[in-house]
Amino acid sequence: MKLFLLLLLVVLAGAMPEPAGKVSPTAIVGFWQPANKLGVLRIYEENGLFYGVVVGPISPQYLDAQNPDATLRTRDLLGTIILKSFRFDGKNAWRGGTVYDPENGKTYKCILRLRNANTLVVRGYIGISLVGRTVIWTRLP
């Protein structure tokens, strides 16, 4: 019973209503701040794919200390692309991409969804989307 309730909670946590009306493929383009407020990301479109790069401000200097590549552990995260290769699915999600988590140095499959024009739901997962973590990013003016 506990397992069933846990699974139900996970499914409901990932479920969200789609915004009213048709969503533009470029609706996620802009500046976003993750819930941890450690930086600002700029999501941009390039050749039909969407990417997110850390544009600042990160204070104090925030290094990529957990990167599995030892040669990158001293790089500043400013300028690092952490969202890669997302495609708009024609509905309300951007899929097929990955998200890099600098807090643990791991890269995860990811789905991006707009809850509304100013709220981006970022779901990083391993294998299937039920096994993962969801964070909320807020659009900056």
N, C-alpha and C positions, 0 to 999 in steps of 0.2 A: 504494500500500500504506500509506504514512504517513497519507494522508487517511482511509482506511478505519479504521485504528487510532485516529485522533483522534476520528472520529465514534463509534466503538464505545465509547471512553472517556467521551465526553459522554453517551451514552445510559445507560451503566452508572452514571455519577455521579448521574444524575437518578432512577434506579430505586431503590426502597426497599421493603422488605416492609411490608405493612399490619399494624397492631397486631392482636393476637388479639381476637376478639369484636367486637361492634358498637360503633361510636364514636358518642358523643352529639354532636349539632350544636353544643352549647355547650362541648365538651371543650377548645377553645382559649381560652376566657374565662379571664382571669387576668393575672398580671404576668410579663413575659418580659424577659430580658436578651439583646441581640444578642451575637454572638461578639466584636465589637470592644469590648464593655463600656463604650461611651460613654454609655449611658443605660439607663433602664428604660421599658418600654412596657406599657401596660394595654390588653389586647384586651377589647372589650365587644361586646354584641349590642344592636342597636337596630332594631326592626321587621323582624326576620328577616335583617338584614344585619350583618356583623361589621366592626369598625373597630379601629384601633390608634392610641393617642395617646401621645406622649412625656410621662411623668409625673415623670421625674427619675431620680436626680440626675445632672446634667450639670455637671461641674466641670473646668476653669473654664467660665464662661458660654460656651455653644456657639451661635453665631449661624448663621442660615440663609444664610451668605455666598455660596453658589453658586446661590441661587434665580434662575431666569430672569427673574422679576419684580423689577426693581431696587428697588421700594418695599418688598419683603419681606426684603431682604438684611441688614437690621439687627435683624430680629426674633429673639428667643430661641427655640430649638427646643422648649423646655418648653411643653407644651400644644398642639403641632403634631400634627395627625392625619396619620400617614404610611401607614397601611393603610386603604383605603377600599373599601366596598361588596362584601364577600365573601359568597358564598352557599355553604352546605354542600351538597355533591353527593350526600349520602345514603350515601356509602361512607367514605372516609378523607381527603377533600380539601375545601378551601374555595376556590372558583374565582370568576372573573368580576370580581375586584377589581384594585386597583393598589397599588403600593408606591412611595413617594417616597424617593429616596436623597439625603439632605442633603449627602453628601460630593461629589456631582457636580451636584446640582440637577435631576436627571432623574426622571421618573415612568415606571414600567414596569408592564406586565401582570404578574400574579403568581398563583402557586398556593401555598397553604399546606397542609402535610401534617404529621400527627403521626407521628413515628417511634415514640414511646412517650409515656406521660403527661407526661413532663417535657422532651421534646425536640421542637421545632417546626422543620420544614424549610421555609425560605422560598426559593422559586424565582422570581426576577425575570427577565423575558425581553422580547425585542423580536420581534414577529411570531409566531414559533412557539417553544414552550418549549425546543427544543433549542439555541436561541441565547440564552444568558443566563448567570446566575450563581446559585449556591445558597449560602445561608448558614444556619447553625444557630443557633437561639435556645434558651435554657435557661429553664425555668420557675423562678420565684422563689417561695419559701414565702409 
